Amino acid sequence: MDESGIKKQNWDVKETELFLEILKELDMKKCLDGRKVRNNKLFKVAHRRMTAAGYHRSVDQLKFRWKLLKSAYYKCKREPDSPAPTKIQGWWRYEKTMVAIMESRHSLVGAGVNSDRNDEVTEDSDGDASMLHWPQPCPDNSTHNLDLIIKMDPEMDTQLKIGFIGAGNMAFGIAKGILSGNVLPVNVKVSAPSSRNLGRFQEMGVATTHSNVEVVCGSDLVFVAVKPHLVPVVLNEISQHVTDRHIIVSVAAGVTLATLEELLPENSVAIRLMPNLPCVVQEGALLFARGSHAKPEDGALLRSLLHRCGLVEEGPEAWIDIHTGVSGSGVAFVYLFAEALAEGAVKMGMPSALAHSIAAQTVLGAGRLLRDSGKHPAQLRSEVCTPGGTTIYGLHTLEQGGVRASTMSAVESATERARELGRKSATAGSRK
Ligand SMILES: NC(=O)c1ccc[n+]([C@@H]2O[C@H](COP(=O)([O-])OP(=O)(O)OC[C@H]3O[C@@H](n4cnc5c(N)ncnc54)[C@H](OP(=O)(O)O)[C@@H]3O)[C@@H](O)[C@H]2O)c1
């Protein structure tokens, strides 16, 4: 047992997901060569990032967690048809990222998938970090790449200048998340035509202006957070000031990377980010896609900046509209459900205010349990169902009402609508 008492504290889903995302990013830099000195540097960077995110594990604890995850991966590979009994609770959540990390490494070195020797470890046993061989030889490994990793460390965020064009709810939510990390308010500037939304940025110590050009000239990374129909207007205005040092991140729904790249100077680095409203309480779900000139490290930088806003994922642009359906609009679907829960309670005689606060807490608690337990929703649902009890009766009523089918259709409709708006914005952008 670790004397600090930290060792026995279980890893939750968010912590493990963040850890794997950090390792995935570092892996992408292709600076991993299997030598112990490099391994140590790698895990030290991961350690600093985890600490910055509020997770206080020692370097050895991180190494041991990696070893457990790797063991689970090999076990699943060896026994693909078995239910994969692993020591990692909620393994299914991490499997995709682990496969991405391990397969990219296997393709580089041609290693066999059955080669792990250390998979009979338990979460309670003491990790022997020296047994760990995280990286494998990588063809284009270089000291330069290692420097890049160090530069991507959150401490480096303190140097980065960040701009927001648009000062609305989304800009505010993202700015709040970024400022709760390593970015200093003096390095952030926000613009909007009126002053009505600027006060709350000033309260956070952020400089404000009415000039979009001033924001671009003073920033390395610029969030374009205006309404979608204003994106062409804004990009036309700033375009001549965008240089190859800039990363332009648009959060505008439906505005495609092709449109952004067409409106920006040639070879501009553009990223399309789709946040959702809970960013304002640092519980967002964010998905981004990189444009044709945005490098993996640009994505890694964005991910590192945004990790305080909630869950941050990268994917192909085609998924952005799906994300809009499931998460951007999905927030409203959950509100509808919460409202209906409360109204059911009111119908049964509970005072409205109490019913609404209980419904809100129920949605929050169920969401946190779902995220943090690592369990599949069906499993959690069955755990609440006593045979012949109240919940199974209620669930039967919901199924009779077609709640599952209509929710799936709602995500489908919202996704289709996002695609349709994207096509319209592309047509509008090309007319400019
Ligand atoms: N809200 C969401 O849940 C959500 C989710 C995903 C994506 N998004 C996207 O985020 C973007 C912003 O949404 P929002 O909800 O934050 O909108 P919002 O609250 O209406 O804010 C829009 C901001 O843009 C500013 N603005 C208007 N014209 C401008 C110009 N020419 N130059 C610079 N700034 C200008 C406005 O200035 P004033 O302050 O002077 O009015 C305002 O601060 C939209 O494209 C939306 O699609 C929103």
The ligand as a Gaussian input file, in Angstrom:
#p B3LYP/6-31G(d) Opt

LIG

0 1
 N      -25.187000      27.274000     -28.019000
 C      -24.990000      25.980000     -28.311000
 O      -25.477000      25.058000     -27.646000
 C      -24.089000      25.613000     -29.453000
 C      -23.681000      24.274000     -29.609000
 C      -22.803000      23.973000     -30.648000
 C      -22.370000      24.966000     -31.505000
 N      -22.801000      26.237000     -31.329000
 C      -22.357000      27.253000     -32.293000
 O      -21.685000      28.280000     -31.593000
 C      -21.823000      29.487000     -32.325000
 C      -22.179000      30.571000     -31.356000
 O      -23.374000      30.218000     -30.719000
 P      -23.837000      30.955000     -29.381000
 O      -24.922000      30.135000     -28.804000
 O      -22.645000      31.281000     -28.541000
 O      -24.433000      32.305000     -30.018000
 P      -24.725000      33.696000     -29.306000
 O      -24.866000      33.495000     -27.822000
 O      -25.847000      34.333000     -30.050000
 O      -23.392000      34.557000     -29.568000
 C      -23.013000      35.019000     -30.813000
 C      -21.909000      36.044000     -30.610000
 O      -21.462000      36.456000     -31.886000
 C      -21.265000      37.867000     -31.821000
 N      -21.252000      38.446000     -33.159000
 C      -22.275000      38.735000     -33.978000
 N      -21.809000      39.294000     -35.133000
 C      -20.458000      39.308000     -35.025000
 C      -19.415000      39.783000     -35.860000
 N      -19.639000      40.268000     -37.078000
 N      -18.155000      39.695000     -35.423000
 C      -17.878000      39.180000     -34.203000
 N      -18.827000      38.731000     -33.361000
 C      -20.105000      38.792000     -33.773000
 C      -22.406000      38.340000     -30.972000
 O      -22.114000      39.662000     -30.553000
 P      -22.993000      40.464000     -29.490000
 O      -22.501000      39.980000     -28.152000
 O      -22.617000      41.880000     -29.755000
 O      -24.401000      40.122000     -29.761000
 C      -22.372000      37.306000     -29.868000
 O      -21.421000      37.653000     -28.890000
 C      -22.910000      29.243000     -33.381000
 O      -22.327000      29.169000     -34.650000
 C      -23.513000      27.915000     -33.012000
 O      -23.861000      27.168000     -34.155000
 C      -23.643000      26.602000     -30.322000

